[in-house]
Amino acid sequence: MKWLRSFGYALEGFVFAVRTQRHMKFHLAAAAAAIIASVFARLEPQEWLWVILAIALVWSAELLNTALEQVVDLVSPDRHPIAKAAKDTAAAAVLIVSIFALAVAIIILIPAFIEQWK
């Protein structure tokens, strides 16, 4: 049952991020839109893997960014250039995987929609 408790803690972390982070809310909505678009585009299984990977990477990066921000705020409540650099660097990681997710959408979803409308 220890694994169930661990799962519960992880779920609490996810819920915390969704409740407190506006970017996580955006990523959640974007993931829902991507899934709905993928259903309508009738993606092949291998294409679904790319969409799911993109969603997982963005969510993971945003969750790690949130965790890092919380720790930085705890240990450095006042503004400090090193704290700023840590937060900015973590945000950059989210930006990079978000660009990857956008590329997946462009490469996979747009051609799939075009194919559906032929």
Biotite code that builds the C-alpha atoms (Angstrom):
import biotite.structure as struc

atoms = struc.array([
    struc.Atom([0.000, 0.000, 0.000], chain_id="A", res_id=1, res_name="MET", atom_name="CA", element="C"),
    struc.Atom([3.036, 2.276, 0.170], chain_id="A", res_id=2, res_name="LYS", atom_name="CA", element="C"),
    struc.Atom([2.848, 2.762, -3.604], chain_id="A", res_id=3, res_name="TRP", atom_name="CA", element="C"),
    struc.Atom([-0.771, 3.884, -3.242], chain_id="A", res_id=4, res_name="LEU", atom_name="CA", element="C"),
    struc.Atom([0.262, 6.522, -0.713], chain_id="A", res_id=5, res_name="ARG", atom_name="CA", element="C"),
    struc.Atom([3.030, 7.670, -3.073], chain_id="A", res_id=6, res_name="SER", atom_name="CA", element="C"),
    struc.Atom([0.516, 7.884, -5.911], chain_id="A", res_id=7, res_name="PHE", atom_name="CA", element="C"),
    struc.Atom([-1.697, 10.025, -3.674], chain_id="A", res_id=8, res_name="GLY", atom_name="CA", element="C"),
    struc.Atom([1.186, 12.412, -2.942], chain_id="A", res_id=9, res_name="TYR", atom_name="CA", element="C"),
    struc.Atom([1.934, 12.711, -6.645], chain_id="A", res_id=10, res_name="ALA", atom_name="CA", element="C"),
    struc.Atom([-1.719, 13.424, -7.361], chain_id="A", res_id=11, res_name="LEU", atom_name="CA", element="C"),
    struc.Atom([-1.701, 16.094, -4.641], chain_id="A", res_id=12, res_name="GLU", atom_name="CA", element="C"),
    struc.Atom([1.293, 17.706, -6.352], chain_id="A", res_id=13, res_name="GLY", atom_name="CA", element="C"),
    struc.Atom([-0.469, 17.703, -9.703], chain_id="A", res_id=14, res_name="PHE", atom_name="CA", element="C"),
    struc.Atom([-3.629, 19.198, -8.201], chain_id="A", res_id=15, res_name="VAL", atom_name="CA", element="C"),
    struc.Atom([-1.545, 21.844, -6.380], chain_id="A", res_id=16, res_name="PHE", atom_name="CA", element="C"),
    struc.Atom([0.086, 22.863, -9.659], chain_id="A", res_id=17, res_name="ALA", atom_name="CA", element="C"),
    struc.Atom([-3.238, 23.031, -11.509], chain_id="A", res_id=18, res_name="VAL", atom_name="CA", element="C"),
    struc.Atom([-4.827, 25.100, -8.730], chain_id="A", res_id=19, res_name="ARG", atom_name="CA", element="C"),
    struc.Atom([-1.967, 27.533, -8.231], chain_id="A", res_id=20, res_name="THR", atom_name="CA", element="C"),
    struc.Atom([-0.182, 27.866, -11.564], chain_id="A", res_id=21, res_name="GLN", atom_name="CA", element="C"),
    struc.Atom([-1.917, 29.639, -14.422], chain_id="A", res_id=22, res_name="ARG", atom_name="CA", element="C"),
    struc.Atom([0.524, 28.135, -16.921], chain_id="A", res_id=23, res_name="HIS", atom_name="CA", element="C"),
    struc.Atom([-0.379, 24.634, -15.717], chain_id="A", res_id=24, res_name="MET", atom_name="CA", element="C"),
    struc.Atom([-4.049, 25.453, -16.312], chain_id="A", res_id=25, res_name="LYS", atom_name="CA", element="C"),
    struc.Atom([-3.130, 26.568, -19.826], chain_id="A", res_id=26, res_name="PHE", atom_name="CA", element="C"),
    struc.Atom([-1.098, 23.382, -20.443], chain_id="A", res_id=27, res_name="HIS", atom_name="CA", element="C"),
    struc.Atom([-3.995, 21.273, -19.188], chain_id="A", res_id=28, res_name="LEU", atom_name="CA", element="C"),
    struc.Atom([-6.407, 23.024, -21.572], chain_id="A", res_id=29, res_name="ALA", atom_name="CA", element="C"),
    struc.Atom([-3.902, 22.746, -24.441], chain_id="A", res_id=30, res_name="ALA", atom_name="CA", element="C"),
    struc.Atom([-3.510, 19.019, -23.764], chain_id="A", res_id=31, res_name="ALA", atom_name="CA", element="C"),
    struc.Atom([-7.280, 18.548, -23.807], chain_id="A", res_id=32, res_name="ALA", atom_name="CA", element="C"),
    struc.Atom([-7.469, 20.462, -27.100], chain_id="A", res_id=33, res_name="ALA", atom_name="CA", element="C"),
    struc.Atom([-4.632, 18.359, -28.543], chain_id="A", res_id=34, res_name="ALA", atom_name="CA", element="C"),
    struc.Atom([-6.360, 15.132, -27.541], chain_id="A", res_id=35, res_name="ILE", atom_name="CA", element="C"),
    struc.Atom([-9.695, 16.251, -29.001], chain_id="A", res_id=36, res_name="ILE", atom_name="CA", element="C"),
    struc.Atom([-7.972, 17.396, -32.209], chain_id="A", res_id=37, res_name="ALA", atom_name="CA", element="C"),
    struc.Atom([-6.114, 14.078, -32.391], chain_id="A", res_id=38, res_name="SER", atom_name="CA", element="C"),
    struc.Atom([-9.371, 12.139, -32.109], chain_id="A", res_id=39, res_name="VAL", atom_name="CA", element="C"),
    struc.Atom([-10.959, 14.196, -34.900], chain_id="A", res_id=40, res_name="PHE", atom_name="CA", element="C"),
    struc.Atom([-7.813, 13.874, -37.021], chain_id="A", res_id=41, res_name="ALA", atom_name="CA", element="C"),
    struc.Atom([-7.956, 10.077, -36.596], chain_id="A", res_id=42, res_name="ARG", atom_name="CA", element="C"),
    struc.Atom([-4.271, 9.772, -35.808], chain_id="A", res_id=43, res_name="LEU", atom_name="CA", element="C"),
    struc.Atom([-2.414, 6.528, -36.273], chain_id="A", res_id=44, res_name="GLU", atom_name="CA", element="C"),
    struc.Atom([-1.060, 4.824, -33.109], chain_id="A", res_id=45, res_name="PRO", atom_name="CA", element="C"),
    struc.Atom([2.515, 5.988, -33.744], chain_id="A", res_id=46, res_name="GLN", atom_name="CA", element="C"),
    struc.Atom([1.272, 9.569, -34.173], chain_id="A", res_id=47, res_name="GLU", atom_name="CA", element="C"),
    struc.Atom([-0.625, 9.303, -30.884], chain_id="A", res_id=48, res_name="TRP", atom_name="CA", element="C"),
    struc.Atom([2.660, 8.410, -29.201], chain_id="A", res_id=49, res_name="LEU", atom_name="CA", element="C"),
    struc.Atom([4.174, 11.737, -30.297], chain_id="A", res_id=50, res_name="TRP", atom_name="CA", element="C"),
    struc.Atom([1.160, 13.682, -29.045], chain_id="A", res_id=51, res_name="VAL", atom_name="CA", element="C"),
    struc.Atom([1.194, 11.853, -25.705], chain_id="A", res_id=52, res_name="ILE", atom_name="CA", element="C"),
    struc.Atom([4.959, 12.334, -25.394], chain_id="A", res_id=53, res_name="LEU", atom_name="CA", element="C"),
    struc.Atom([4.606, 16.063, -26.042], chain_id="A", res_id=54, res_name="ALA", atom_name="CA", element="C"),
    struc.Atom([1.874, 16.375, -23.406], chain_id="A", res_id=55, res_name="ILE", atom_name="CA", element="C"),
    struc.Atom([3.863, 14.367, -20.853], chain_id="A", res_id=56, res_name="ALA", atom_name="CA", element="C"),
    struc.Atom([6.998, 16.423, -21.435], chain_id="A", res_id=57, res_name="LEU", atom_name="CA", element="C"),
    struc.Atom([5.215, 19.756, -21.104], chain_id="A", res_id=58, res_name="VAL", atom_name="CA", element="C"),
    struc.Atom([3.377, 18.696, -17.944], chain_id="A", res_id=59, res_name="TRP", atom_name="CA", element="C"),
    struc.Atom([6.555, 17.246, -16.436], chain_id="A", res_id=60, res_name="SER", atom_name="CA", element="C"),
    struc.Atom([8.564, 20.363, -17.181], chain_id="A", res_id=61, res_name="ALA", atom_name="CA", element="C"),
    struc.Atom([5.831, 22.599, -15.747], chain_id="A", res_id=62, res_name="GLU", atom_name="CA", element="C"),
    struc.Atom([5.597, 20.463, -12.604], chain_id="A", res_id=63, res_name="LEU", atom_name="CA", element="C"),
    struc.Atom([9.379, 20.576, -12.131], chain_id="A", res_id=64, res_name="LEU", atom_name="CA", element="C"),
    struc.Atom([9.321, 24.324, -12.745], chain_id="A", res_id=65, res_name="ASN", atom_name="CA", element="C"),
    struc.Atom([6.624, 24.715, -10.082], chain_id="A", res_id=66, res_name="THR", atom_name="CA", element="C"),
    struc.Atom([8.574, 22.583, -7.604], chain_id="A", res_id=67, res_name="ALA", atom_name="CA", element="C"),
    struc.Atom([11.748, 24.573, -8.211], chain_id="A", res_id=68, res_name="LEU", atom_name="CA", element="C"),
    struc.Atom([9.901, 27.878, -7.807], chain_id="A", res_id=69, res_name="GLU", atom_name="CA", element="C"),
    struc.Atom([8.421, 26.711, -4.505], chain_id="A", res_id=70, res_name="GLN", atom_name="CA", element="C"),
    struc.Atom([11.822, 25.669, -3.154], chain_id="A", res_id=71, res_name="VAL", atom_name="CA", element="C"),
    struc.Atom([13.497, 28.885, -4.328], chain_id="A", res_id=72, res_name="VAL", atom_name="CA", element="C"),
    struc.Atom([10.758, 30.961, -2.697], chain_id="A", res_id=73, res_name="ASP", atom_name="CA", element="C"),
    struc.Atom([11.214, 28.988, 0.517], chain_id="A", res_id=74, res_name="LEU", atom_name="CA", element="C"),
    struc.Atom([14.984, 29.384, 0.754], chain_id="A", res_id=75, res_name="VAL", atom_name="CA", element="C"),
    struc.Atom([15.180, 32.867, -0.770], chain_id="A", res_id=76, res_name="SER", atom_name="CA", element="C"),
    struc.Atom([12.008, 34.843, 0.000], chain_id="A", res_id=77, res_name="PRO", atom_name="CA", element="C"),
    struc.Atom([13.729, 38.111, -0.970], chain_id="A", res_id=78, res_name="ASP", atom_name="CA", element="C"),
    struc.Atom([14.709, 38.936, -4.528], chain_id="A", res_id=79, res_name="ARG", atom_name="CA", element="C"),
    struc.Atom([18.134, 37.610, -5.403], chain_id="A", res_id=80, res_name="HIS", atom_name="CA", element="C"),
    struc.Atom([19.839, 37.357, -8.806], chain_id="A", res_id=81, res_name="PRO", atom_name="CA", element="C"),
    struc.Atom([20.691, 33.681, -8.314], chain_id="A", res_id=82, res_name="ILE", atom_name="CA", element="C"),
    struc.Atom([17.091, 32.863, -7.337], chain_id="A", res_id=83, res_name="ALA", atom_name="CA", element="C"),
    struc.Atom([15.912, 34.739, -10.433], chain_id="A", res_id=84, res_name="LYS", atom_name="CA", element="C"),
    struc.Atom([18.376, 32.824, -12.622], chain_id="A", res_id=85, res_name="ALA", atom_name="CA", element="C"),
    struc.Atom([17.146, 29.492, -11.226], chain_id="A", res_id=86, res_name="ALA", atom_name="CA", element="C"),
    struc.Atom([13.504, 30.370, -11.860], chain_id="A", res_id=87, res_name="LYS", atom_name="CA", element="C"),
    struc.Atom([14.209, 31.765, -15.326], chain_id="A", res_id=88, res_name="ASP", atom_name="CA", element="C"),
    struc.Atom([16.208, 28.686, -16.309], chain_id="A", res_id=89, res_name="THR", atom_name="CA", element="C"),
    struc.Atom([13.428, 26.342, -15.197], chain_id="A", res_id=90, res_name="ALA", atom_name="CA", element="C"),
    struc.Atom([10.918, 28.448, -17.123], chain_id="A", res_id=91, res_name="ALA", atom_name="CA", element="C"),
    struc.Atom([13.159, 28.161, -20.189], chain_id="A", res_id=92, res_name="ALA", atom_name="CA", element="C"),
    struc.Atom([12.942, 24.357, -19.938], chain_id="A", res_id=93, res_name="ALA", atom_name="CA", element="C"),
    struc.Atom([9.153, 24.636, -20.065], chain_id="A", res_id=94, res_name="VAL", atom_name="CA", element="C"),
    struc.Atom([9.435, 26.926, -23.072], chain_id="A", res_id=95, res_name="LEU", atom_name="CA", element="C"),
    struc.Atom([11.655, 24.448, -24.928], chain_id="A", res_id=96, res_name="ILE", atom_name="CA", element="C"),
    struc.Atom([9.310, 21.491, -24.446], chain_id="A", res_id=97, res_name="VAL", atom_name="CA", element="C"),
    struc.Atom([6.334, 23.714, -25.286], chain_id="A", res_id=98, res_name="SER", atom_name="CA", element="C"),
    struc.Atom([7.998, 24.577, -28.601], chain_id="A", res_id=99, res_name="ILE", atom_name="CA", element="C"),
    struc.Atom([8.532, 20.837, -29.143], chain_id="A", res_id=100, res_name="PHE", atom_name="CA", element="C"),
    struc.Atom([4.818, 20.235, -28.470], chain_id="A", res_id=101, res_name="ALA", atom_name="CA", element="C"),
    struc.Atom([3.902, 22.942, -30.962], chain_id="A", res_id=102, res_name="LEU", atom_name="CA", element="C"),
    struc.Atom([6.207, 21.325, -33.529], chain_id="A", res_id=103, res_name="ALA", atom_name="CA", element="C"),
    struc.Atom([4.487, 17.978, -32.940], chain_id="A", res_id=104, res_name="VAL", atom_name="CA", element="C"),
    struc.Atom([1.121, 19.646, -33.549], chain_id="A", res_id=105, res_name="ALA", atom_name="CA", element="C"),
    struc.Atom([2.359, 21.279, -36.742], chain_id="A", res_id=106, res_name="ILE", atom_name="CA", element="C"),
    struc.Atom([4.055, 18.148, -38.079], chain_id="A", res_id=107, res_name="ILE", atom_name="CA", element="C"),
    struc.Atom([1.363, 15.621, -37.125], chain_id="A", res_id=108, res_name="ILE", atom_name="CA", element="C"),
    struc.Atom([-2.001, 17.304, -36.618], chain_id="A", res_id=109, res_name="LEU", atom_name="CA", element="C"),
    struc.Atom([-2.065, 19.739, -39.522], chain_id="A", res_id=110, res_name="ILE", atom_name="CA", element="C"),
    struc.Atom([-1.284, 17.087, -42.179], chain_id="A", res_id=111, res_name="PRO", atom_name="CA", element="C"),
    struc.Atom([-3.757, 14.698, -40.523], chain_id="A", res_id=112, res_name="ALA", atom_name="CA", element="C"),
    struc.Atom([-6.518, 17.322, -40.728], chain_id="A", res_id=113, res_name="PHE", atom_name="CA", element="C"),
    struc.Atom([-5.654, 18.075, -44.352], chain_id="A", res_id=114, res_name="ILE", atom_name="CA", element="C"),
    struc.Atom([-5.855, 14.350, -45.116], chain_id="A", res_id=115, res_name="GLU", atom_name="CA", element="C"),
    struc.Atom([-9.288, 14.132, -43.432], chain_id="A", res_id=116, res_name="GLN", atom_name="CA", element="C"),
    struc.Atom([-10.668, 16.979, -45.549], chain_id="A", res_id=117, res_name="TRP", atom_name="CA", element="C"),
    struc.Atom([-9.533, 15.608, -48.911], chain_id="A", res_id=118, res_name="LYS", atom_name="CA", element="C"),
])
